Amino acid sequence: MFQKVLISDDLGSINQGVLTVLDSMSIKNVQQVQYCDEAYLRIKKAILDDAPYDLLITDLSFVTDHREEQFASGEELVIALKKEHPELKIIVYSVEDRLQRVRSLIGTHKTNAYVCKGRRGLIELGKAIKAAYNEEVYVSPQVEQALSPKTNLEIDDFDIELVKLLSNGLSQDEISAHLKSNNITPSSLSSIEKRLNKLRIQFKANNAIHLIAIVKDLGLI
């Protein structure tokens, strides 16, 4: 079983629950931090000291305060660490249950497990720890659809951004202007129209409002 674990979460009450799970698995060398930057620096220093962490358990959302942080979220922390140290096992423990985010972290960035905080969160966390140790991937049941190969999840980050902007009340002209101002391509009006039409067909949506409702129900935005 894992010997050295780091918990990154800014809520002490959550950390206490995680500590209880780790203690029940006889994992005693556990340290806690409340900032993503601190987690990153602890992990880098441990590697330099030839005493690396085996596992990181991190939240995604952290309350901002007066400190300037390199990593604004747990997601940014995970992406950076998995890129630099793919051998490090990482479990996300979060209230966030959007399928697109789960799919990105597990599929693209090779996070080892994604556990949703909730009534059964700590039970699932124990399962996730065992799975990660055994080189297996674990996701909470309520978000396991994120790993489904079905067509209705064949939607990329650009599509998600389009639907988000649409759900915020922006017209297609305004979406085009927004994309151009943020150097996001493609940004032409015709490209946006084609992409939204494709999404309406793909999700069998009658109109833009119906499309937004379907995508929200799937937890993609």
N, CA and C of each residue as an Amber inpcrd file, in Angstrom:
protein
   663
   0.8510000  -1.1980000   0.0000000   0.0000000   0.0000000   0.0000000
   0.8880000   1.2500000   0.0000000   0.3010000   2.3820000  -0.3430000
   1.0440000   3.6430000  -0.3870000   1.6620000   3.9370000   0.9780000
   2.8610000   4.5120000   0.9400000   3.5640000   4.7970000   2.1820000
   3.5760000   6.2800000   2.5320000   3.5400000   7.1460000   1.5090000
   3.6530000   8.5800000   1.7600000   2.6160000   9.3260000   0.9190000
   1.7190000  10.0550000   1.5910000   0.5800000  10.6780000   0.9180000
   0.4960000  12.1620000   1.2610000   0.1180000  12.9560000   0.2650000
  -0.1080000  14.3870000   0.4810000  -1.5640000  14.7020000   0.1760000
  -2.2230000  15.4220000   1.1030000  -3.6060000  15.8620000   0.9180000
  -3.5940000  17.3570000   0.6430000  -4.2400000  17.7610000  -0.4460000
  -4.3260000  19.1850000  -0.7820000  -5.7880000  19.6000000  -0.8160000
  -6.2240000  20.2890000   0.2300000  -7.6130000  20.7250000   0.3500000
  -7.6530000  21.8550000   1.3650000  -8.4190000  22.9060000   1.0640000
  -8.4190000  24.0520000   1.9770000  -9.4590000  23.9620000   3.0830000
 -10.1740000  22.8520000   3.1660000 -11.1600000  22.6630000   4.2320000
 -10.6660000  21.6050000   5.2120000 -10.4260000  22.0220000   6.4480000
  -9.9250000  21.0960000   7.4510000 -10.8520000  19.9350000   7.7270000
 -12.1600000  20.1830000   7.6740000 -13.1240000  19.1150000   7.9580000
 -13.0350000  18.0060000   6.9180000 -12.7990000  18.3800000   5.6620000
 -12.6400000  17.3940000   4.6010000 -11.3610000  16.6020000   4.8210000
 -10.2890000  17.3070000   5.1500000  -9.0100000  16.6490000   5.4030000
  -9.1220000  15.6130000   6.5110000  -9.9090000  15.9120000   7.5450000
 -10.0550000  14.9880000   8.6580000 -10.6920000  13.6860000   8.2050000
 -11.6940000  13.7930000   7.3290000 -12.3250000  12.5880000   6.7940000
 -11.3670000  11.7570000   5.9680000 -10.5710000  12.4300000   5.1520000
  -9.5850000  11.7340000   4.3290000  -8.5430000  11.0570000   5.2140000
  -8.1240000  11.7480000   6.2660000  -7.1600000  11.1670000   7.2060000
  -7.6990000   9.8900000   7.8420000  -8.9820000   9.8940000   8.1460000
  -9.6100000   8.7130000   8.7500000  -9.5490000   7.5240000   7.7880000
  -9.8170000   7.7810000   6.5190000  -9.7550000   6.7180000   5.5140000
  -8.3320000   6.1750000   5.3910000  -7.3680000   7.0730000   5.3120000
  -5.9680000   6.6500000   5.1830000  -5.5080000   5.8740000   6.4070000
  -5.9270000   6.3190000   7.5810000  -5.5450000   5.6350000   8.8180000
  -6.1230000   4.2280000   8.8630000  -7.3490000   4.0740000   8.3580000
  -7.9730000   2.7480000   8.3470000  -7.2490000   1.7930000   7.4030000
  -6.4580000   2.3540000   6.4820000  -5.6940000   1.5380000   5.5360000
  -4.2340000   1.4370000   5.9680000  -3.9770000   1.8530000   7.2140000
  -2.6340000   1.7940000   7.8080000  -1.6130000   2.6400000   7.0630000
  -2.0860000   3.7380000   6.5060000  -1.1850000   4.6970000   5.8510000
  -0.9340000   5.8130000   6.8610000   0.2660000   5.8720000   7.3900000
   0.5500000   6.7710000   8.5130000   1.3100000   8.0350000   8.1110000
   2.1220000   7.9510000   7.0640000   2.9170000   9.1070000   6.6560000
   2.0870000   9.9940000   5.7350000   1.3180000  10.8780000   6.3420000
   0.3800000  11.7290000   5.6000000   0.6310000  13.1930000   5.9680000
   0.7170000  14.0410000   4.9610000   0.8900000  15.4710000   5.1970000
  -0.2280000  16.2330000   4.4990000  -0.5020000  17.4410000   5.0090000
  -1.6220000  18.2270000   4.4870000  -1.1740000  19.6340000   4.1150000
  -1.7490000  20.1400000   3.0240000  -1.5310000  21.5250000   2.6270000
  -2.8720000  22.1200000   2.2240000  -2.9430000  23.4560000   2.2110000
  -4.1970000  24.1290000   1.8830000  -4.1070000  24.9860000   0.6220000
  -2.9580000  24.9430000  -0.0440000  -2.7710000  25.7090000  -1.2690000
  -2.1570000  24.8230000  -2.3490000  -2.5660000  25.0390000  -3.5950000
  -2.0360000  24.2540000  -4.7110000  -0.5410000  24.4700000  -4.8870000
  -0.0980000  25.7220000  -4.7680000   1.3230000  26.0100000  -4.9230000
   2.1540000  25.2810000  -3.8710000   1.6250000  25.2310000  -2.6610000
   2.3440000  24.5410000  -1.5850000   2.4290000  23.0500000  -1.8710000
   1.3560000  22.4850000  -2.4090000   1.3680000  21.0690000  -2.7770000
   2.4340000  20.8030000  -3.8340000   2.4790000  21.6760000  -4.8260000
   3.4520000  21.5250000  -5.9140000   4.8780000  21.5790000  -5.3690000
   5.1560000  22.5620000  -4.5240000   6.5040000  22.7240000  -3.9880000
   6.8870000  21.5650000  -3.0690000   5.9400000  21.0780000  -2.2750000
   6.2080000  19.9370000  -1.3990000   6.5900000  18.7060000  -2.2280000
   5.8450000  18.4870000  -3.3030000   6.0950000  17.3160000  -4.1460000
   7.4510000  17.4320000  -4.8470000   7.7610000  18.6300000  -5.3540000
   9.0480000  18.8300000  -6.0300000  10.2190000  18.6590000  -5.0550000
  10.0810000  19.1930000  -3.8500000  11.1480000  19.0770000  -2.8570000
  11.3460000  17.6270000  -2.4320000  10.2340000  16.9140000  -2.2600000
  10.3250000  15.5090000  -1.8570000  11.0750000  14.6880000  -2.9020000
  10.8640000  15.0130000  -4.1570000  11.5710000  14.2990000  -5.2250000
  13.0610000  14.6210000  -5.1740000  13.3870000  15.8920000  -4.9670000
  14.7920000  16.2890000  -4.8690000  15.4770000  15.6400000  -3.6680000
  14.7270000  15.4430000  -2.5880000  15.2640000  14.8190000  -1.3810000
  15.2860000  13.3030000  -1.4680000  14.8850000  12.7820000  -2.6200000
  14.8260000  11.3290000  -2.8370000  13.8840000  10.6450000  -1.8450000
  12.8030000  11.3610000  -1.5090000  11.7780000  10.8050000  -0.6220000
  10.4100000  11.2010000  -1.1770000  10.1090000  10.7800000  -2.4010000
   8.8990000  11.2570000  -3.0920000   7.6020000  10.7670000  -2.4630000
   6.5580000  11.5210000  -2.7080000   5.2200000  11.0840000  -2.3220000
   4.7520000   9.9990000  -3.2870000   3.9750000   9.0540000  -2.7600000
   3.3950000   8.0000000  -3.5910000   2.0620000   8.4340000  -4.1740000
   1.3530000   9.3020000  -3.4320000  -0.0180000   9.6400000  -3.8010000
  -0.3480000  11.0730000  -3.3950000  -1.0560000  11.7680000  -4.2940000
  -1.6230000  13.0790000  -3.9920000  -3.1350000  12.9680000  -4.0760000
  -3.8250000  13.4280000  -3.0360000  -5.2880000  13.5140000  -3.0460000
  -5.6210000  15.0000000  -3.0120000  -6.2820000  15.4880000  -4.0520000
  -6.5070000  16.9330000  -4.1330000  -7.9260000  17.2970000  -4.5300000
  -8.3820000  18.4060000  -3.9850000  -9.6320000  19.0130000  -4.4200000
  -9.3500000  19.7710000  -5.7170000 -10.4060000  20.2500000  -6.3710000
 -10.2310000  21.0760000  -7.5650000 -10.4350000  22.5570000  -7.2620000
 -11.3480000  22.8540000  -6.3410000 -11.6950000  24.2470000  -6.0460000
 -11.0600000  24.6970000  -4.7370000 -10.3920000  25.8400000  -4.7910000
  -9.7570000  26.4220000  -3.6140000 -10.2020000  27.8770000  -3.4860000
 -10.5580000  28.2860000  -2.2760000 -10.9950000  29.6550000  -2.0430000
  -9.8060000  30.5950000  -2.1940000  -9.9590000  31.6450000  -2.9890000
  -8.8710000  32.5970000  -3.1900000  -8.7550000  33.5430000  -1.9990000
  -7.5260000  33.9570000  -1.7040000  -7.2990000  34.9370000  -0.6470000
  -6.2080000  35.9040000  -1.1000000  -5.4840000  36.4830000  -0.1690000
  -4.4940000  37.5130000  -0.4990000  -3.2640000  36.9610000  -1.1990000
  -3.0490000  35.6530000  -1.1340000  -1.8480000  35.0740000  -1.7160000
  -1.9510000  34.9880000  -3.2330000  -0.8530000  35.2960000  -3.9030000
  -0.7840000  35.1060000  -5.3480000  -0.3180000  33.6790000  -5.6070000
  -1.0910000  32.9540000  -6.4000000  -0.8230000  31.5510000  -6.6320000
  -0.4690000  31.2850000  -8.0920000   0.5100000  30.4360000  -8.3090000
   0.8440000  29.9970000  -9.6650000  -0.2660000  29.1200000 -10.2160000
  -0.8090000  28.2620000  -9.3560000  -1.8770000  27.3580000  -9.7520000
  -3.1800000  27.8230000  -9.1200000  -4.1030000  28.2540000  -9.9570000
  -5.3600000  28.8150000  -9.4590000  -6.3610000  27.7490000  -9.0580000
  -6.1190000  26.5110000  -9.4610000  -7.0660000  25.4390000  -9.1600000
  -6.3440000  24.1050000  -9.0480000  -7.0490000  23.1530000  -8.4490000
  -6.4970000  21.8110000  -8.3620000  -6.3220000  21.1870000  -9.7320000
  -7.1760000  21.5660000 -10.6630000  -7.0700000  21.0390000 -12.0260000
  -5.7350000  21.4380000 -12.6560000  -5.3580000  22.6930000 -12.4990000
  -4.0750000  23.1560000 -13.0350000  -2.9180000  22.4260000 -12.3650000
  -3.0470000  22.1900000 -11.0730000  -2.0160000  21.4640000 -10.3310000
  -1.8620000  20.0440000 -10.8580000  -2.9750000  19.3670000 -11.0420000
  -2.9570000  17.9870000 -11.5320000  -2.3150000  17.9090000 -12.9100000
  -2.7260000  18.7970000 -13.7990000  -2.2020000  18.7870000 -15.1710000
  -0.6870000  18.9780000 -15.1760000  -0.2140000  19.9320000 -14.3710000
   1.2260000  20.2020000 -14.3140000   1.9960000  19.0140000 -13.7480000
   1.4990000  18.4500000 -12.6580000   2.2130000  17.3340000 -12.0200000
   2.2040000  16.0780000 -12.8780000   1.0900000  15.8020000 -13.5340000
   1.0300000  14.6080000 -14.3750000   1.9430000  14.7380000 -15.5940000
   2.1230000  15.9640000 -16.0550000   3.0200000  16.2000000 -17.1870000
   4.4800000  16.0310000 -16.7740000   4.8100000  16.5440000 -15.5810000
   6.1930000  16.5130000 -15.1100000   6.5620000  15.2070000 -14.4050000
   5.5650000  14.6110000 -13.7310000   5.8350000  13.3940000 -12.9500000
   4.7000000  12.3820000 -13.1520000   4.6270000  11.7800000 -14.3250000
   3.5220000  10.8600000 -14.6270000   3.4470000   9.6590000 -13.6950000
   4.5460000   9.3700000 -13.0210000   4.5510000   8.2290000 -12.1040000
   3.7910000   8.5050000 -10.8110000   3.5870000   9.7690000 -10.4820000
   2.8730000  10.1320000  -9.2590000   1.3920000   9.7860000  -9.3940000
   0.8770000   9.0510000  -8.4420000  -0.5470000   8.7190000  -8.4490000
  -1.3280000   9.9130000  -7.8920000  -2.3970000  10.2730000  -8.5990000
  -3.2100000  11.4190000  -8.1850000  -4.6840000  11.0380000  -8.1650000
  -5.3400000  11.3500000  -7.0530000  -6.7780000  11.1550000  -6.9230000
  -7.4240000  12.5140000  -6.7280000  -8.3920000  12.8410000  -7.5700000
  -9.1730000  14.0650000  -7.4000000 -10.3570000  13.7430000  -6.4950000
 -10.5660000  14.5700000  -5.4720000 -11.6780000  14.3880000  -4.5340000
 -12.4270000  15.7090000  -4.4900000 -13.5490000  15.7860000  -5.1890000
 -14.1790000  17.0800000  -5.4450000 -15.6970000  16.9960000  -5.4840000
 -16.3490000  18.1290000  -5.2280000 -17.8090000  18.2050000  -5.3820000
 -18.1740000  18.3690000  -6.8540000 -17.2000000  18.7420000  -7.6760000
 -17.4270000  18.9740000  -9.1000000 -17.7840000  17.6600000  -9.7930000
 -18.9350000  17.6360000 -10.4830000 -19.3460000  16.3950000 -11.1350000
 -19.6240000  16.5800000 -12.6290000 -18.9990000  17.5740000 -13.2380000
 -19.1860000  17.7870000 -14.6670000 -18.4250000  16.7190000 -15.4530000
 -19.1300000  16.0510000 -16.3320000 -18.5540000  14.9270000 -17.0560000
 -17.3730000  15.3370000 -17.9190000 -17.4600000  16.5000000 -18.5310000
 -16.3690000  16.9450000 -19.3980000 -15.0790000  17.1010000 -18.6150000
 -15.1700000  17.6340000 -17.4220000 -13.9710000  17.8160000 -16.5990000
 -13.4050000  16.4610000 -16.1670000 -14.2890000  15.5510000 -15.7950000
 -13.8470000  14.2090000 -15.4000000 -13.1580000  13.5320000 -16.5750000
 -13.7770000  13.6110000 -17.7370000 -13.2220000  12.9570000 -18.9250000
 -11.8610000  13.5320000 -19.2790000 -11.7190000  14.8410000 -19.1690000
 -10.4440000  15.4880000 -19.4780000  -9.3500000  15.0540000 -18.5040000
  -9.6640000  15.0830000 -17.2030000  -8.6510000  14.7400000 -16.2050000
  -8.2530000  13.2700000 -16.2650000  -9.2230000  12.3930000 -16.4830000
  -8.9220000  10.9620000 -16.5310000  -8.3520000  10.5580000 -17.8850000
  -9.0420000  10.9540000 -18.9550000  -8.6450000  10.5070000 -20.2860000
  -7.4300000  11.2180000 -20.8480000  -7.4110000  12.5420000 -20.7540000
  -6.3310000  13.3150000 -21.3520000  -5.1160000  13.4390000 -20.4390000
  -5.3690000  13.7110000 -19.1710000  -4.2650000  14.0000000 -18.2540000
  -3.8920000  12.8330000 -17.3370000  -4.5490000  11.7060000 -17.5260000
  -4.1670000  10.4510000 -16.8620000  -4.2230000  10.4960000 -15.3400000
  -5.1900000  11.2570000 -14.8200000  -5.4470000  11.2010000 -13.3810000
  -5.8800000   9.7840000 -13.0280000  -5.4700000   9.2940000 -11.8750000
  -5.7040000   7.8870000 -11.5400000  -7.1000000   7.5920000 -11.0160000
  -7.7470000   8.6010000 -10.4170000  -9.1010000   8.3820000  -9.9020000
  -9.8010000   9.7160000  -9.7270000 -11.1270000   9.6600000  -9.8190000
 -11.9490000  10.8580000  -9.6240000 -13.0970000  10.4700000  -8.6990000
 -13.0860000  11.0490000  -7.5050000 -14.0860000  10.7180000  -6.4940000
 -14.9200000  11.9490000  -6.1790000 -16.2240000  11.7880000  -6.2080000
 -17.1280000  12.8950000  -5.8950000 -17.3900000  12.9480000  -4.3890000
 -17.1970000  14.1330000  -3.7950000 -17.5300000  14.3050000  -2.3840000
 -19.0340000  14.1710000  -2.2170000 -19.4190000  13.5330000  -1.1530000
 -20.8380000  13.3390000  -0.9200000 -21.0560000  12.2990000   0.1540000
 -22.2810000  11.7890000   0.2090000 -22.6510000  10.8500000   1.2610000
 -21.7690000   9.6080000   1.2770000 -21.4140000   9.1160000   0.0980000
 -20.5780000   7.9110000   0.0030000 -19.1460000   8.2440000  -0.4200000
 -18.8040000   9.5320000  -0.3680000 -17.5070000   9.9620000  -0.8560000
 -16.3220000   9.2710000  -0.2080000 -16.3350000   9.1540000   1.1130000
 -15.1950000   8.5520000   1.8020000 -15.0950000   7.0530000   1.5220000
 -16.2330000   6.3940000   1.3710000 -16.2200000   4.9680000   1.0100000
 -15.6040000   4.7960000  -0.3700000 -16.0270000   5.6680000  -1.2990000
 -15.4980000   5.6020000  -2.6590000 -14.0230000   5.9790000  -2.6970000
 -13.6190000   6.8950000  -1.8120000 -12.2140000   7.2770000  -1.7590000
 -11.3440000   6.0840000  -1.3800000 -11.8170000   5.2870000  -0.4460000
 -11.0790000   4.0840000  -0.0710000 -10.9170000   3.1450000  -1.2600000
 -11.9740000   2.9940000  -2.0380000 -11.9090000   2.1440000  -3.2400000
 -10.9420000   2.7300000  -4.2600000 -10.9560000   4.0580000  -4.3770000
 -10.0850000   4.7230000  -5.3420000  -8.6110000   4.5470000  -4.9760000
  -8.3160000   4.6320000  -3.6870000  -6.9340000   4.4530000  -3.2280000
  -6.4450000   3.0470000  -3.5680000  -7.2710000   2.0560000  -3.3110000
  -6.8980000   0.6730000  -3.6310000  -6.7230000   0.4890000  -5.1330000
  -7.6200000   1.0930000  -5.9160000  -7.5400000   0.9710000  -7.3700000
  -6.2570000   1.6160000  -7.8930000  -5.9560000   2.8200000  -7.4110000
  -4.7430000   3.5150000  -7.8630000  -3.4970000   2.7170000  -7.5170000
  -3.4900000   2.1220000  -6.3410000  -2.3390000   1.3080000  -5.9210000
  -2.1600000   0.1020000  -6.8410000  -3.2770000  -0.4150000  -7.3350000
  -3.2420000  -1.5920000  -8.2090000  -3.1810000  -1.2270000  -9.6970000
  -2.8190000   0.0390000  -9.9610000  -2.6740000   0.5290000 -11.3420000
  -4.0020000   0.4980000 -12.1050000  -5.1040000   0.6950000 -11.3910000
  -6.4200000   0.7280000 -12.0120000  -7.0070000   2.1350000 -11.9160000
  -7.9320000   2.4390000 -12.7990000  -8.6080000   3.7330000 -12.7860000
  -9.9360000   3.5950000 -12.0620000 -10.2560000   4.5830000 -11.2340000
 -11.5330000   4.5610000 -10.5180000 -12.2360000   5.8990000 -10.6810000
 -13.5350000   5.8500000 -10.9470000 -14.3620000   7.0610000 -10.9390000
 -15.6420000   6.7580000 -10.1700000 -16.1700000   7.7540000  -9.4900000
 -17.4220000   7.5840000  -8.7560000 -18.5390000   7.1880000  -9.7190000
 -19.4880000   6.3790000  -9.2600000 -20.5770000   5.9180000 -10.1340000
 -21.3370000   7.0420000 -10.8240000 -21.5370000   8.1800000 -10.1280000
 -22.3380000   9.2560000 -10.7160000 -21.6570000   9.9680000 -11.8790000
 -20.3530000   9.7310000 -12.0640000 -19.6610000  10.3710000 -13.1900000
 -18.9900000   9.3530000 -14.1100000 -19.2890000   8.0780000 -13.9340000
 -18.6140000   7.0700000 -14.7480000 -19.0100000   7.1570000 -16.2210000
 -20.1300000   7.8330000 -16.5040000 -20.5390000   8.0350000 -17.8890000
 -19.5060000   8.8660000 -18.6510000 -18.6840000   9.6120000 -17.9320000
 -17.6570000  10.4310000 -18.5720000 -16.6690000   9.5830000 -19.3640000
 -16.5250000   8.3180000 -18.9750000 -15.5800000   7.4420000 -19.6550000
 -16.2490000   6.6070000 -20.7380000 -17.5330000   6.8530000 -20.9550000
 -18.2640000   6.1170000 -21.9700000 -17.7990000   6.5000000 -23.3700000
 -17.6440000   5.5040000 -24.2570000 -17.2390000   5.8020000 -25.6410000
 -18.4070000   6.2320000 -26.5200000 -19.6000000   6.3620000 -25.9320000
 -20.7780000   6.6850000 -26.7320000 -20.6350000   8.0320000 -27.4280000
 -21.2890000   8.1410000 -28.5600000 -21.1980000   9.3370000 -29.3890000
 -21.6080000  10.5960000 -28.6560000 -22.5720000  10.4840000 -27.7370000
 -23.0820000  11.7140000 -27.1180000 -22.0640000  12.4080000 -26.2270000
 -20.9000000  11.7730000 -26.0490000 -19.8400000  12.4460000 -25.3050000
 -18.6860000  12.8540000 -26.2120000 -18.8620000  12.6700000 -27.5270000
 -17.8330000  13.0930000 -28.4630000 -17.9410000  14.5910000 -28.6820000
 -17.4850000  15.3250000 -27.7330000 -17.5790000  16.7770000 -27.7510000
 -16.2930000  17.3280000 -27.1560000 -15.6460000  18.2350000 -27.8660000
 -14.3480000  18.7120000 -27.3900000 -14.4890000  20.0160000 -26.6120000
 -13.3450000  20.5250000 -26.1400000 -13.3530000  21.7240000 -25.2890000
 -13.8850000  22.9470000 -26.0300000 -13.6260000  23.0220000 -27.3300000
 -14.1290000  24.1430000 -28.1160000 -15.6540000  24.1130000 -28.1640000
 -16.2120000  22.9090000 -28.3450000 -17.6710000  22.7680000 -28.3550000
 -18.2640000  23.1920000 -27.0190000 -17.6130000  22.7790000 -25.9450000
 -18.0720000  23.1370000 -24.6020000 -18.0800000  24.6460000 -24.4330000
 -17.0230000  25.3020000 -24.9060000 -16.9320000  26.7560000 -24.7920000
 -18.0510000  27.4320000 -25.5750000 -18.3540000  26.9200000 -26.7600000
 -19.4350000  27.4830000 -27.5690000 -20.7720000  27.4110000 -26.8420000
 -21.0660000  26.2390000 -26.3080000 -22.3550000  26.0520000 -25.6400000
 -22.4210000  26.8810000 -24.3600000 -21.2960000  27.0130000 -23.6580000
 -21.2620000  27.8550000 -22.4580000 -21.6000000  29.3000000 -22.8110000
 -20.9730000  29.8040000 -23.8730000 -21.2220000  31.1800000 -24.2920000
 -22.6690000  31.3570000 -24.7310000 -23.1900000  30.3500000 -25.4080000
 -24.5890000  30.3830000 -25.8400000 -25.5150000  30.4020000 -24.6320000
 -25.1760000  29.6120000 -23.6180000 -26.0130000  29.5390000 -22.4120000
 -25.9600000  30.8330000 -21.6140000 -24.9020000  31.6170000 -21.8240000
 -24.7770000  32.9120000 -21.1450000 -25.5240000  34.0210000 -21.8730000
 -26.2330000  33.6560000 -22.9330000 -27.0680000  34.6150000 -23.6420000
 -26.4060000  35.3310000 -24.7970000 -25.1930000  34.9190000 -25.1800000
 -24.5120000  35.5740000 -26.2830000 -25.0740000  35.1090000 -27.6270000
 -25.1950000  36.0350000 -28.5660000 -25.6070000  35.6810000 -29.9240000
 -24.4060000  35.0920000 -30.6500000 -24.6350000  34.5250000 -31.8260000
 -23.5260000  33.9560000 -32.5750000 -22.5240000  35.0340000 -32.9790000
 -23.0100000  36.2230000 -33.3010000 -22.1040000  37.3360000 -33.6220000
 -21.2450000  37.6970000 -32.4160000 -21.8690000  37.7170000 -31.2410000
 -21.1320000  38.0470000 -30.0110000 -20.1410000  36.9510000 -29.6540000
 -20.5250000  35.6980000 -29.9060000 -19.6050000  34.5840000 -29.6570000
 -18.3830000  34.7110000 -30.5600000 -18.6130000  35.0370000 -31.8240000
 -17.5130000  35.2170000 -32.7730000 -16.5670000  36.3140000 -32.3010000
 -17.1270000  37.4380000 -31.8600000 -16.3020000  38.5510000 -31.3790000
 -15.5050000  38.1480000 -30.1340000 -16.1500000  37.4000000 -29.2390000
 -15.4870000  36.9350000 -28.0130000 -14.3070000  36.0250000 -28.3490000
 -14.5180000  35.0850000 -29.2540000 -13.4500000  34.1550000 -29.6290000
 -12.2830000  34.9010000 -30.2670000 -12.5980000  35.8560000 -31.1310000
 -11.5370000  36.6270000 -31.7880000 -10.7380000  37.4350000 -30.7790000
 -11.4290000  38.0440000 -29.8250000 -10.7360000  38.8650000 -28.8250000
  -9.8490000  38.0390000 -27.9040000 -10.1520000  36.7390000 -27.8100000
  -9.3510000  35.8410000 -26.9650000  -8.4310000  34.9410000 -27.7760000
  -8.2980000  35.2700000 -29.0740000  -7.4100000  34.5150000 -29.9740000
  -7.7320000  33.0190000 -30.0080000  -9.0310000  32.7230000 -29.9890000
  -9.4880000  31.3350000 -30.0690000  -9.9790000  31.0710000 -31.4930000
  -9.5000000  30.0140000 -32.0870000  -9.9140000  29.6750000 -33.4510000
 -10.5620000  28.2920000 -33.4780000 -11.4830000  28.0530000 -34.4560000
 -11.9770000  29.0170000 -35.4340000 -12.9410000  30.0080000 -34.7810000
 -12.9890000  31.2050000 -35.3210000 -13.8290000  32.2440000 -34.7180000
 -14.8010000  32.8810000 -35.7080000 -14.7780000  32.4280000 -36.9520000
 -15.6700000  33.0240000 -37.9450000 -17.1150000  32.6480000 -37.6580000
 -18.0180000  33.4940000 -38.0780000 -19.4430000  33.2490000 -37.8540000
 -19.8870000  31.9610000 -38.5260000 -19.3950000  31.6980000 -39.7270000
 -19.7870000  30.4810000 -40.4480000 -19.3060000  29.2280000 -39.7200000
 -18.1110000  29.2880000 -39.1460000 -17.5770000  28.1310000 -38.3930000
 -18.4180000  27.8600000 -37.1560000 -18.8330000  28.9280000 -36.4930000
 -19.6550000  28.7910000 -35.2860000 -21.0200000  28.1990000 -35.6410000
 -21.6150000  28.6860000 -36.7260000 -22.9120000  28.1630000 -37.1670000
 -22.8190000  26.6790000 -37.4860000 -21.7660000  26.2870000 -38.2190000
 -21.5810000  24.8740000 -38.5890000 -21.3840000  24.0050000 -37.3460000
 -20.6020000  24.5100000 -36.3920000 -20.3190000  23.7270000 -35.1830000
 -21.5870000  23.5430000 -34.3540000 -22.3640000  24.6010000 -34.2050000
 -23.5940000  24.5070000 -33.4190000 -24.6280000  23.6210000 -34.1070000
 -24.6860000  23.6820000 -35.4200000 -25.5930000  22.8060000 -36.1650000
 -25.1960000  21.3490000 -35.9770000 -23.8930000  21.0940000 -36.0060000
 -23.3970000  19.7330000 -35.7920000 -23.7980000  19.2260000 -34.4070000
 -23.6580000  20.0980000 -33.4030000 -24.0020000  19.7190000 -32.0320000
 -25.5040000  19.4690000 -31.8840000 -26.3170000  20.2980000 -32.5450000
 -27.7760000  20.0980000 -32.4760000 -28.1660000  18.7490000 -33.0640000
 -27.5310000  18.3900000 -34.1700000 -27.8040000  17.0860000 -34.7980000
 -27.3070000  15.9560000 -33.9020000 -26.1050000  16.1290000 -33.3900000
 -25.4780000  15.0890000 -32.5620000 -26.2890000  14.7930000 -31.3060000
 -26.8270000  15.8440000 -30.6750000 -27.5820000  15.6790000 -29.4370000
 -29.0940000  15.6260000 -29.6730000 -29.4640000  15.6080000 -30.9710000
 -30.8950000  15.5430000 -31.3340000 -31.6890000  16.6650000 -30.6640000
 -31.1080000  17.8650000 -30.6920000 -31.7420000  19.0380000 -30.0820000
 -32.5870000  19.7720000 -31.1150000 -33.7600000  20.2390000 -30.6990000
 -34.6570000  20.9420000 -31.6130000 -34.1990000  22.3670000 -31.9070000
 -33.5230000  22.9760000 -30.9400000 -33.0510000  24.3470000 -31.1110000
 -31.9240000  24.6040000 -30.1040000 -31.4420000  25.8500000 -30.0750000
 -30.3120000  26.1810000 -29.2090000 -30.6450000  25.9920000 -27.7290000
 -31.8500000  26.3940000 -27.3270000 -32.2580000  26.2540000 -25.9240000
 -32.2980000  24.7800000 -25.5260000 -32.8370000  23.9550000 -26.4280000
 -32.9020000  22.5120000 -26.1740000 -31.4970000  21.9250000 -26.0750000
 -30.5910000  22.3860000 -26.9250000 -29.2000000  21.9200000 -26.9020000
 -28.5500000  22.2400000 -25.5580000 -28.7330000  23.4640000 -25.0960000
 -28.1480000  23.8710000 -23.8090000 -28.6910000  22.9960000 -22.6750000
 -29.9970000  22.7300000 -22.7050000 -30.6250000  21.9150000 -21.6590000
 -30.0550000  20.5010000 -21.6570000 -29.8860000  19.9190000 -22.8410000
 -29.3630000  18.5520000 -22.9410000 -27.9350000  18.4890000 -22.4190000
 -27.1170000  19.4310000 -22.8660000 -25.7060000  19.4340000 -22.4680000
 -25.5670000  19.6500000 -20.9560000 -26.4320000  20.4960000 -20.3940000
 -26.3940000  20.7020000 -18.9340000 -26.8260000  19.4380000 -18.2030000
 -27.8650000  18.7550000 -18.7110000 -28.3300000  17.5240000 -18.0840000
 -27.2480000  16.4500000 -18.0750000 -26.4210000  16.4570000 -19.1030000
 -25.3260000  15.4750000 -19.1890000 -24.1400000  15.8700000 -18.3170000
 -24.2080000  17.0800000 -17.7520000 -23.1280000  17.5270000 -16.8900000
 -21.8950000  17.9860000 -17.6470000 -22.0840000  18.3270000 -18.9170000
 -20.9370000  18.7500000 -19.7200000 -20.6020000  20.2240000 -19.5420000
 -21.6010000  21.0100000 -19.1040000 -21.3370000  22.4090000 -18.7550000
 -22.0050000  22.6900000 -17.4000000
